[in-house]
């Protein structure tokens, strides 16, 4: 497998996007949770604290609407994009492929303070998932490890204390605690047993310790447009760092201080990335996978798995890829809630 190697001047994006043994996205964790080391995690990222799914009298209306939509089409692209913005969406989880599931679970629970939320075996598809996180899946973003991960960010109240805990547990520290290049925020980098990179960021207490997942893109404006239209996300902020030759755009379904978000990183002059075979996808909740697939096509995206039930568990999903080839899976909200019962 190949690793992406960029010059030191490429800055934060290069660090976060080049994870051994293959190029992966980065996961950002807040030290508020990781530093507590007592917090719990899961190997399958699922859900943010914002916009929890509430089932009740409205559930039957949502289901009826989704079932009817299988044969429905939008009257115009404007109508499709407007629906996408109003759809009940949130980031559910991020999926990484791992070599030894038990070893990975041990690292995430003992070193990053996550909790094993559940395990799921899908013999029809020949894989097993483990879901880990800092809170229940119906309200929090989690990580899913699959035997069949980019870098992530975790927040903590003390990066130094968190790093020492990880080191004491046998974890690998690849960047000692210190201020980020071009800024004052204290960060550190650690790696899990499969080489997935986690950025620990010093931040006050937050309801969503799994802060963000990073994707490197070749055309930032194109990527922003896609995630706004096809995925119904909002551009939360954009920051250019010419000194270190990268630009980032934060995308999501709510403010960063309360929700897990997607960080799109553009490294000056880099238009393509080797995806490898380790990172799998991000999962996003939706009230209607059929309409979602239609919106994606109207946005110029590619649907790689048609809407329909997943073998073995009957949860309806649809899979798409963005213009850079990164995969996302939209999951029916009601079916997802049933999985957690």
TARANOR-V368445 format. One record per residue. PHI is phi in degrees with one decimal (* if undefined). NEAR is the number of other ideal C-beta (glycine too) atoms within 10 Angstrom. Layout:
# TARANOR-V368445
PHI/NEAR, PHI/NEAR
This chain:
# TARANOR-V368445
*/11, -104.6/11, -110.8/14, -82.6/19, -115.3/9, -122.2/18, -63.4/9, -56.7/9, -67.5/13, -70.7/20, 75.8/23, -57.6/22, -59.1/26, -65.2/21, -65.0/23, -73.9/30, -96.2/26, -107.5/21, -110.0/31, -77.9/18, -89.0/13, -133.0/20, -63.4/22, -139.4/33, -77.8/29, -107.8/28, -113.7/31, -103.7/25, -118.5/33, -88.5/30, -67.5/30, -58.0/25, -94.1/31, -64.6/35, -64.3/28, -67.6/19, 50.1/19, -108.1/10, -72.6/22, -114.7/19, -138.9/31, -142.4/31, -86.9/31, -132.1/27, -74.5/31, -150.0/33, 93.5/30, -108.1/28, -75.8/21, -85.1/20, 52.0/17, -62.7/12, -77.6/19, -113.0/11, -103.6/14, 175.7/6, -62.2/6, -74.7/11, -60.4/14, -65.0/11, -67.7/10, -63.4/16, -64.2/16, -62.5/10, -65.2/13, -66.1/23, -65.5/12, -68.9/11, -74.0/19, -56.9/13, -110.7/7, -88.3/12, -133.9/11, -82.9/17, -73.7/7, -156.5/9, -65.9/12, -61.9/10, -64.7/13, -64.3/21, -68.4/17, -65.8/14, -63.0/18, -59.0/24, -69.2/13, -90.7/9, -59.9/20, -81.6/16, -117.3/21, -159.0/25, -74.5/33, -93.8/30, -163.2/33, -118.7/29, -113.3/25, -124.2/25, -91.2/20, -126.8/24, -87.7/12, -133.9/13, -64.1/17, -64.2/9, -65.5/14, -67.0/24, -58.4/20, -60.4/15, -64.8/27, -67.8/25, -81.6/19, -83.4/17, -92.3/24, -102.5/32, 72.2/24, -82.0/29, -119.5/18, -75.4/19, -84.2/25, -171.0/16, -124.2/16, -140.8/15, -104.3/12, -119.8/15, -61.4/9, -62.4/10, -101.4/13, 62.2/9, -154.8/16, -127.3/15, -111.0/21, -127.5/23, -102.8/28, -129.2/29, -175.7/31, -102.8/31, -171.9/24, -59.7/16, -65.1/24, -74.5/17, -132.0/17, -126.8/28, -80.2/32, -131.5/30, -111.5/34, -117.5/29, -94.7/33, -127.5/22, -81.4/15, -87.0/12, */30, 30.3/28, -101.3/29, -127.3/31, -120.5/27, -125.4/32, -92.2/29, -153.4/34, -75.1/18, -140.0/18, -64.9/26, -59.8/17, -66.1/16, -63.4/31, -62.6/23, -64.0/15, -64.6/21, -62.7/25, -64.3/13, -64.6/11, -89.3/14, 91.1/11, -75.4/18, -100.4/16, -100.7/15, -102.1/14, -146.3/15, -67.2/11, -57.7/20, 176.1/11, -66.5/11, -66.7/18, -60.2/15, 80.7/14, -155.7/11, -114.5/7, -66.7/11, -82.7/18, -136.9/25, -153.1/23, -121.7/20, -132.7/24, -125.1/18, -87.3/26, -58.7/17, -97.1/21, 89.2/19, -70.8/29, -97.8/27, -117.1/30, -99.8/26, -95.9/30, -118.4/24, -77.9/23, -156.6/26, -60.0/11, -49.5/14, -138.5/21, -71.8/17, -128.7/29, -60.9/33, -78.8/38, -79.3/27, -160.6/33, -120.9/28, -101.0/28, -125.6/27, -86.9/30, -127.2/29, -90.4/16, -142.7/14, -65.0/17, -62.5/12, -62.9/16, -66.4/23, -59.9/18, -59.9/15, -64.3/24, -70.5/24, -70.1/17, -82.2/20, -73.1/25, -104.6/27, 71.0/21, -82.5/23, -113.0/14, -76.2/14, -82.4/17, -168.9/10, -139.5/14, -138.8/11, -104.5/13, -127.8/17, -62.2/10, -61.1/10, -107.1/18, 60.6/19, -153.5/27, -132.9/18, -122.2/20, -132.6/21, -95.6/18, -121.3/23, -178.3/24, -110.9/23, 176.4/19, -58.3/12, -59.9/17, -71.4/14, -123.9/15, -133.4/23, -71.9/33, -131.9/26, -105.6/25, -104.3/28, -95.2/26, -116.9/24, -112.4/23, -92.5/24, -47.7/15, 82.5/9, -100.5/19, -107.7/10, -139.8/10, -134.0/21, -79.4/10, -76.4/18, 66.2/17, -131.6/8, -96.7/22, -71.0/24, -102.6/20, -173.4/18, -105.8/24, -106.2/25, -129.5/22, -78.8/26, -150.5/28, -81.2/23, -156.4/27, -70.9/27, -71.0/22, -67.1/24, -59.5/31, -60.5/23, -65.9/21, -62.5/27, -60.0/25, -63.0/14, -66.2/19, -89.1/21, 88.5/13, -85.6/20, -114.5/13, -91.0/16, -101.7/11, -139.6/15, -63.2/11, -58.5/22, 162.7/14, -72.0/13, -82.1/18, -54.5/11, 95.7/12, -126.7/14, 64.6/12, -72.5/17, -78.9/22, -140.0/22, -144.9/24, -112.6/19, -135.5/25, -127.1/16, -84.5/22, -59.9/17, -94.5/18, 93.1/13, -78.2/23, -96.7/17, -132.3/23, -122.5/20, -95.7/32, -118.8/22, -60.2/27, -59.8/26, -69.9/18, -63.0/19, -63.8/22, -61.2/17, -66.4/13, -60.0/18, -87.5/14, -70.2/5
